[in-house]
Amino acid sequence: MLTLRLRDAEKVLSSIKSLREIKLTDEEKLVTYYFIKYISVGEILAEKELKALGISNPLKVIKNLILKGVLERGEGCYNLAKNIREEVFSLKRKHRLQLRF
């Protein structure tokens, strides 16, 4: 099971250029880290898992991340934004980056 540690989240997020310019709270960093791992998660499952992982108000954090362009809302799911998702995939391919979770 994924554990959310701020230090790990900050390390991974710092390697993604498009996230460096966005100011994120600690909880937003943790939720972004979660979505880097899982890319796309159903609405109900995301809320349950994030609550279980210690995020106090997952829906509020997700809404803020959507407004900041980090996440997108699909049909019954939340996704890592396309530009960020493509950068994550590119980093994995080019550098064989092992994102540790």
Phi and psi in radians as a Rosetta constraint file:
Dihedral C 1 N 2 CA 2 C 2 CIRCULARHARMONIC -1.247 0.35
Dihedral N 2 CA 2 C 2 N 3 CIRCULARHARMONIC 2.357 0.35
Dihedral C 2 N 3 CA 3 C 3 CIRCULARHARMONIC -1.987 0.35
Dihedral N 3 CA 3 C 3 N 4 CIRCULARHARMONIC 2.493 0.35
Dihedral C 3 N 4 CA 4 C 4 CIRCULARHARMONIC -1.773 0.35
Dihedral N 4 CA 4 C 4 N 5 CIRCULARHARMONIC 1.941 0.35
Dihedral C 4 N 5 CA 5 C 5 CIRCULARHARMONIC -2.072 0.35
Dihedral N 5 CA 5 C 5 N 6 CIRCULARHARMONIC 2.262 0.35
Dihedral C 5 N 6 CA 6 C 6 CIRCULARHARMONIC -1.014 0.35
Dihedral N 6 CA 6 C 6 N 7 CIRCULARHARMONIC -0.722 0.35
Dihedral C 6 N 7 CA 7 C 7 CIRCULARHARMONIC -1.034 0.35
Dihedral N 7 CA 7 C 7 N 8 CIRCULARHARMONIC -0.767 0.35
Dihedral C 7 N 8 CA 8 C 8 CIRCULARHARMONIC -1.149 0.35
Dihedral N 8 CA 8 C 8 N 9 CIRCULARHARMONIC -0.744 0.35
Dihedral C 8 N 9 CA 9 C 9 CIRCULARHARMONIC -1.061 0.35
Dihedral N 9 CA 9 C 9 N 10 CIRCULARHARMONIC -0.814 0.35
Dihedral C 9 N 10 CA 10 C 10 CIRCULARHARMONIC -1.093 0.35
Dihedral N 10 CA 10 C 10 N 11 CIRCULARHARMONIC -0.656 0.35
Dihedral C 10 N 11 CA 11 C 11 CIRCULARHARMONIC -1.109 0.35
Dihedral N 11 CA 11 C 11 N 12 CIRCULARHARMONIC -0.818 0.35
Dihedral C 11 N 12 CA 12 C 12 CIRCULARHARMONIC -1.198 0.35
Dihedral N 12 CA 12 C 12 N 13 CIRCULARHARMONIC -0.787 0.35
Dihedral C 12 N 13 CA 13 C 13 CIRCULARHARMONIC -1.109 0.35
Dihedral N 13 CA 13 C 13 N 14 CIRCULARHARMONIC -0.576 0.35
Dihedral C 13 N 14 CA 14 C 14 CIRCULARHARMONIC -1.175 0.35
Dihedral N 14 CA 14 C 14 N 15 CIRCULARHARMONIC -0.363 0.35
Dihedral C 14 N 15 CA 15 C 15 CIRCULARHARMONIC -1.480 0.35
Dihedral N 15 CA 15 C 15 N 16 CIRCULARHARMONIC -0.084 0.35
Dihedral C 15 N 16 CA 16 C 16 CIRCULARHARMONIC -1.882 0.35
Dihedral N 16 CA 16 C 16 N 17 CIRCULARHARMONIC 1.888 0.35
Dihedral C 16 N 17 CA 17 C 17 CIRCULARHARMONIC -0.949 0.35
Dihedral N 17 CA 17 C 17 N 18 CIRCULARHARMONIC -0.808 0.35
Dihedral C 17 N 18 CA 18 C 18 CIRCULARHARMONIC -1.158 0.35
Dihedral N 18 CA 18 C 18 N 19 CIRCULARHARMONIC -0.279 0.35
Dihedral C 18 N 19 CA 19 C 19 CIRCULARHARMONIC -1.609 0.35
Dihedral N 19 CA 19 C 19 N 20 CIRCULARHARMONIC -0.305 0.35
Dihedral C 19 N 20 CA 20 C 20 CIRCULARHARMONIC -1.114 0.35
Dihedral N 20 CA 20 C 20 N 21 CIRCULARHARMONIC -0.542 0.35
Dihedral C 20 N 21 CA 21 C 21 CIRCULARHARMONIC -1.489 0.35
Dihedral N 21 CA 21 C 21 N 22 CIRCULARHARMONIC -0.183 0.35
Dihedral C 21 N 22 CA 22 C 22 CIRCULARHARMONIC -1.710 0.35
Dihedral N 22 CA 22 C 22 N 23 CIRCULARHARMONIC 2.188 0.35
Dihedral C 22 N 23 CA 23 C 23 CIRCULARHARMONIC -1.339 0.35
Dihedral N 23 CA 23 C 23 N 24 CIRCULARHARMONIC 2.157 0.35
Dihedral C 23 N 24 CA 24 C 24 CIRCULARHARMONIC -2.172 0.35
Dihedral N 24 CA 24 C 24 N 25 CIRCULARHARMONIC 2.459 0.35
Dihedral C 24 N 25 CA 25 C 25 CIRCULARHARMONIC -1.279 0.35
Dihedral N 25 CA 25 C 25 N 26 CIRCULARHARMONIC 2.966 0.35
Dihedral C 25 N 26 CA 26 C 26 CIRCULARHARMONIC -1.042 0.35
Dihedral N 26 CA 26 C 26 N 27 CIRCULARHARMONIC -0.759 0.35
Dihedral C 26 N 27 CA 27 C 27 CIRCULARHARMONIC -1.151 0.35
Dihedral N 27 CA 27 C 27 N 28 CIRCULARHARMONIC -0.649 0.35
Dihedral C 27 N 28 CA 28 C 28 CIRCULARHARMONIC -1.138 0.35
Dihedral N 28 CA 28 C 28 N 29 CIRCULARHARMONIC -0.631 0.35
Dihedral C 28 N 29 CA 29 C 29 CIRCULARHARMONIC -1.112 0.35
Dihedral N 29 CA 29 C 29 N 30 CIRCULARHARMONIC -0.750 0.35
Dihedral C 29 N 30 CA 30 C 30 CIRCULARHARMONIC -1.144 0.35
Dihedral N 30 CA 30 C 30 N 31 CIRCULARHARMONIC -0.721 0.35
Dihedral C 30 N 31 CA 31 C 31 CIRCULARHARMONIC -1.196 0.35
Dihedral N 31 CA 31 C 31 N 32 CIRCULARHARMONIC -0.681 0.35
Dihedral C 31 N 32 CA 32 C 32 CIRCULARHARMONIC -1.089 0.35
Dihedral N 32 CA 32 C 32 N 33 CIRCULARHARMONIC -0.732 0.35
Dihedral C 32 N 33 CA 33 C 33 CIRCULARHARMONIC -1.013 0.35
Dihedral N 33 CA 33 C 33 N 34 CIRCULARHARMONIC -0.762 0.35
Dihedral C 33 N 34 CA 34 C 34 CIRCULARHARMONIC -1.023 0.35
Dihedral N 34 CA 34 C 34 N 35 CIRCULARHARMONIC -0.783 0.35
Dihedral C 34 N 35 CA 35 C 35 CIRCULARHARMONIC -1.307 0.35
Dihedral N 35 CA 35 C 35 N 36 CIRCULARHARMONIC -0.413 0.35
Dihedral C 35 N 36 CA 36 C 36 CIRCULARHARMONIC -1.165 0.35
Dihedral N 36 CA 36 C 36 N 37 CIRCULARHARMONIC -0.646 0.35
Dihedral C 36 N 37 CA 37 C 37 CIRCULARHARMONIC -1.234 0.35
Dihedral N 37 CA 37 C 37 N 38 CIRCULARHARMONIC -0.800 0.35
Dihedral C 37 N 38 CA 38 C 38 CIRCULARHARMONIC -1.825 0.35
Dihedral N 38 CA 38 C 38 N 39 CIRCULARHARMONIC -0.142 0.35
Dihedral C 38 N 39 CA 39 C 39 CIRCULARHARMONIC 1.009 0.35
Dihedral N 39 CA 39 C 39 N 40 CIRCULARHARMONIC -0.981 0.35
Dihedral C 39 N 40 CA 40 C 40 CIRCULARHARMONIC -2.406 0.35
Dihedral N 40 CA 40 C 40 N 41 CIRCULARHARMONIC 2.229 0.35
Dihedral C 40 N 41 CA 41 C 41 CIRCULARHARMONIC -2.409 0.35
Dihedral N 41 CA 41 C 41 N 42 CIRCULARHARMONIC 2.413 0.35
Dihedral C 41 N 42 CA 42 C 42 CIRCULARHARMONIC -1.016 0.35
Dihedral N 42 CA 42 C 42 N 43 CIRCULARHARMONIC 2.601 0.35
Dihedral C 42 N 43 CA 43 C 43 CIRCULARHARMONIC -0.997 0.35
Dihedral N 43 CA 43 C 43 N 44 CIRCULARHARMONIC -0.836 0.35
Dihedral C 43 N 44 CA 44 C 44 CIRCULARHARMONIC -1.174 0.35
Dihedral N 44 CA 44 C 44 N 45 CIRCULARHARMONIC -0.796 0.35
Dihedral C 44 N 45 CA 45 C 45 CIRCULARHARMONIC -1.113 0.35
Dihedral N 45 CA 45 C 45 N 46 CIRCULARHARMONIC -0.735 0.35
Dihedral C 45 N 46 CA 46 C 46 CIRCULARHARMONIC -1.042 0.35
Dihedral N 46 CA 46 C 46 N 47 CIRCULARHARMONIC -0.799 0.35
Dihedral C 46 N 47 CA 47 C 47 CIRCULARHARMONIC -1.093 0.35
Dihedral N 47 CA 47 C 47 N 48 CIRCULARHARMONIC -0.807 0.35
Dihedral C 47 N 48 CA 48 C 48 CIRCULARHARMONIC -1.104 0.35
Dihedral N 48 CA 48 C 48 N 49 CIRCULARHARMONIC -0.843 0.35
Dihedral C 48 N 49 CA 49 C 49 CIRCULARHARMONIC -1.150 0.35
Dihedral N 49 CA 49 C 49 N 50 CIRCULARHARMONIC -0.734 0.35
Dihedral C 49 N 50 CA 50 C 50 CIRCULARHARMONIC -1.163 0.35
Dihedral N 50 CA 50 C 50 N 51 CIRCULARHARMONIC -0.635 0.35
Dihedral C 50 N 51 CA 51 C 51 CIRCULARHARMONIC -1.103 0.35
Dihedral N 51 CA 51 C 51 N 52 CIRCULARHARMONIC -0.763 0.35
Dihedral C 51 N 52 CA 52 C 52 CIRCULARHARMONIC -1.131 0.35
Dihedral N 52 CA 52 C 52 N 53 CIRCULARHARMONIC -0.461 0.35
Dihedral C 52 N 53 CA 53 C 53 CIRCULARHARMONIC -1.543 0.35
Dihedral N 53 CA 53 C 53 N 54 CIRCULARHARMONIC 0.046 0.35
Dihedral C 53 N 54 CA 54 C 54 CIRCULARHARMONIC 1.762 0.35
Dihedral N 54 CA 54 C 54 N 55 CIRCULARHARMONIC 0.130 0.35
Dihedral C 54 N 55 CA 55 C 55 CIRCULARHARMONIC -1.401 0.35
Dihedral N 55 CA 55 C 55 N 56 CIRCULARHARMONIC 2.117 0.35
Dihedral C 55 N 56 CA 56 C 56 CIRCULARHARMONIC -1.139 0.35
Dihedral N 56 CA 56 C 56 N 57 CIRCULARHARMONIC -0.756 0.35
Dihedral C 56 N 57 CA 57 C 57 CIRCULARHARMONIC -2.381 0.35
Dihedral N 57 CA 57 C 57 N 58 CIRCULARHARMONIC 1.418 0.35
Dihedral C 57 N 58 CA 58 C 58 CIRCULARHARMONIC -0.979 0.35
Dihedral N 58 CA 58 C 58 N 59 CIRCULARHARMONIC -0.709 0.35
Dihedral C 58 N 59 CA 59 C 59 CIRCULARHARMONIC -1.148 0.35
Dihedral N 59 CA 59 C 59 N 60 CIRCULARHARMONIC -0.641 0.35
Dihedral C 59 N 60 CA 60 C 60 CIRCULARHARMONIC -1.158 0.35
Dihedral N 60 CA 60 C 60 N 61 CIRCULARHARMONIC -0.762 0.35
Dihedral C 60 N 61 CA 61 C 61 CIRCULARHARMONIC -1.128 0.35
Dihedral N 61 CA 61 C 61 N 62 CIRCULARHARMONIC -0.770 0.35
Dihedral C 61 N 62 CA 62 C 62 CIRCULARHARMONIC -1.062 0.35
Dihedral N 62 CA 62 C 62 N 63 CIRCULARHARMONIC -0.775 0.35
Dihedral C 62 N 63 CA 63 C 63 CIRCULARHARMONIC -1.037 0.35
Dihedral N 63 CA 63 C 63 N 64 CIRCULARHARMONIC -0.780 0.35
Dihedral C 63 N 64 CA 64 C 64 CIRCULARHARMONIC -1.086 0.35
Dihedral N 64 CA 64 C 64 N 65 CIRCULARHARMONIC -0.688 0.35
Dihedral C 64 N 65 CA 65 C 65 CIRCULARHARMONIC -1.199 0.35
Dihedral N 65 CA 65 C 65 N 66 CIRCULARHARMONIC -0.572 0.35
Dihedral C 65 N 66 CA 66 C 66 CIRCULARHARMONIC -1.142 0.35
Dihedral N 66 CA 66 C 66 N 67 CIRCULARHARMONIC -0.778 0.35
Dihedral C 66 N 67 CA 67 C 67 CIRCULARHARMONIC -1.112 0.35
Dihedral N 67 CA 67 C 67 N 68 CIRCULARHARMONIC -0.538 0.35
Dihedral C 67 N 68 CA 68 C 68 CIRCULARHARMONIC -1.486 0.35
Dihedral N 68 CA 68 C 68 N 69 CIRCULARHARMONIC -0.084 0.35
Dihedral C 68 N 69 CA 69 C 69 CIRCULARHARMONIC 1.450 0.35
Dihedral N 69 CA 69 C 69 N 70 CIRCULARHARMONIC 0.283 0.35
Dihedral C 69 N 70 CA 70 C 70 CIRCULARHARMONIC -1.529 0.35
Dihedral N 70 CA 70 C 70 N 71 CIRCULARHARMONIC -0.641 0.35
Dihedral C 70 N 71 CA 71 C 71 CIRCULARHARMONIC -2.091 0.35
Dihedral N 71 CA 71 C 71 N 72 CIRCULARHARMONIC 2.817 0.35
Dihedral C 71 N 72 CA 72 C 72 CIRCULARHARMONIC -2.255 0.35
Dihedral N 72 CA 72 C 72 N 73 CIRCULARHARMONIC 2.637 0.35
Dihedral C 72 N 73 CA 73 C 73 CIRCULARHARMONIC -1.772 0.35
Dihedral N 73 CA 73 C 73 N 74 CIRCULARHARMONIC 2.153 0.35
Dihedral C 73 N 74 CA 74 C 74 CIRCULARHARMONIC -1.738 0.35
Dihedral N 74 CA 74 C 74 N 75 CIRCULARHARMONIC -2.745 0.35
Dihedral C 74 N 75 CA 75 C 75 CIRCULARHARMONIC -1.509 0.35
Dihedral N 75 CA 75 C 75 N 76 CIRCULARHARMONIC 1.692 0.35
Dihedral C 75 N 76 CA 76 C 76 CIRCULARHARMONIC 1.364 0.35
Dihedral N 76 CA 76 C 76 N 77 CIRCULARHARMONIC 0.236 0.35
Dihedral C 76 N 77 CA 77 C 77 CIRCULARHARMONIC -2.601 0.35
Dihedral N 77 CA 77 C 77 N 78 CIRCULARHARMONIC 2.918 0.35
Dihedral C 77 N 78 CA 78 C 78 CIRCULARHARMONIC -2.040 0.35
Dihedral N 78 CA 78 C 78 N 79 CIRCULARHARMONIC 2.461 0.35
Dihedral C 78 N 79 CA 79 C 79 CIRCULARHARMONIC -2.229 0.35
Dihedral N 79 CA 79 C 79 N 80 CIRCULARHARMONIC 2.638 0.35
Dihedral C 79 N 80 CA 80 C 80 CIRCULARHARMONIC -1.113 0.35
Dihedral N 80 CA 80 C 80 N 81 CIRCULARHARMONIC 2.391 0.35
Dihedral C 80 N 81 CA 81 C 81 CIRCULARHARMONIC -0.970 0.35
Dihedral N 81 CA 81 C 81 N 82 CIRCULARHARMONIC 2.562 0.35
Dihedral C 81 N 82 CA 82 C 82 CIRCULARHARMONIC -0.990 0.35
Dihedral N 82 CA 82 C 82 N 83 CIRCULARHARMONIC -0.793 0.35
Dihedral C 82 N 83 CA 83 C 83 CIRCULARHARMONIC -1.112 0.35
Dihedral N 83 CA 83 C 83 N 84 CIRCULARHARMONIC -0.674 0.35
Dihedral C 83 N 84 CA 84 C 84 CIRCULARHARMONIC -1.257 0.35
Dihedral N 84 CA 84 C 84 N 85 CIRCULARHARMONIC -0.730 0.35
Dihedral C 84 N 85 CA 85 C 85 CIRCULARHARMONIC -1.027 0.35
Dihedral N 85 CA 85 C 85 N 86 CIRCULARHARMONIC -0.780 0.35
Dihedral C 85 N 86 CA 86 C 86 CIRCULARHARMONIC -1.128 0.35
Dihedral N 86 CA 86 C 86 N 87 CIRCULARHARMONIC -0.655 0.35
Dihedral C 86 N 87 CA 87 C 87 CIRCULARHARMONIC -1.156 0.35
Dihedral N 87 CA 87 C 87 N 88 CIRCULARHARMONIC -0.714 0.35
Dihedral C 87 N 88 CA 88 C 88 CIRCULARHARMONIC -1.079 0.35
Dihedral N 88 CA 88 C 88 N 89 CIRCULARHARMONIC -0.817 0.35
Dihedral C 88 N 89 CA 89 C 89 CIRCULARHARMONIC -1.095 0.35
Dihedral N 89 CA 89 C 89 N 90 CIRCULARHARMONIC -0.703 0.35
Dihedral C 89 N 90 CA 90 C 90 CIRCULARHARMONIC -1.110 0.35
Dihedral N 90 CA 90 C 90 N 91 CIRCULARHARMONIC -0.769 0.35
Dihedral C 90 N 91 CA 91 C 91 CIRCULARHARMONIC -1.065 0.35
Dihedral N 91 CA 91 C 91 N 92 CIRCULARHARMONIC -0.725 0.35
Dihedral C 91 N 92 CA 92 C 92 CIRCULARHARMONIC -1.104 0.35
Dihedral N 92 CA 92 C 92 N 93 CIRCULARHARMONIC -0.725 0.35
Dihedral C 92 N 93 CA 93 C 93 CIRCULARHARMONIC -1.247 0.35
Dihedral N 93 CA 93 C 93 N 94 CIRCULARHARMONIC -0.855 0.35
Dihedral C 93 N 94 CA 94 C 94 CIRCULARHARMONIC -1.204 0.35
Dihedral N 94 CA 94 C 94 N 95 CIRCULARHARMONIC -0.770 0.35
Dihedral C 94 N 95 CA 95 C 95 CIRCULARHARMONIC -1.923 0.35
Dihedral N 95 CA 95 C 95 N 96 CIRCULARHARMONIC 0.065 0.35
Dihedral C 95 N 96 CA 96 C 96 CIRCULARHARMONIC 0.862 0.35
Dihedral N 96 CA 96 C 96 N 97 CIRCULARHARMONIC 0.745 0.35
Dihedral C 96 N 97 CA 97 C 97 CIRCULARHARMONIC -1.131 0.35
Dihedral N 97 CA 97 C 97 N 98 CIRCULARHARMONIC 2.199 0.35
Dihedral C 97 N 98 CA 98 C 98 CIRCULARHARMONIC -1.692 0.35
Dihedral N 98 CA 98 C 98 N 99 CIRCULARHARMONIC 1.758 0.35
Dihedral C 98 N 99 CA 99 C 99 CIRCULARHARMONIC -1.378 0.35
Dihedral N 99 CA 99 C 99 N 100 CIRCULARHARMONIC 1.999 0.35
Dihedral C 99 N 100 CA 100 C 100 CIRCULARHARMONIC -1.606 0.35
Dihedral N 100 CA 100 C 100 N 101 CIRCULARHARMONIC 2.286 0.35
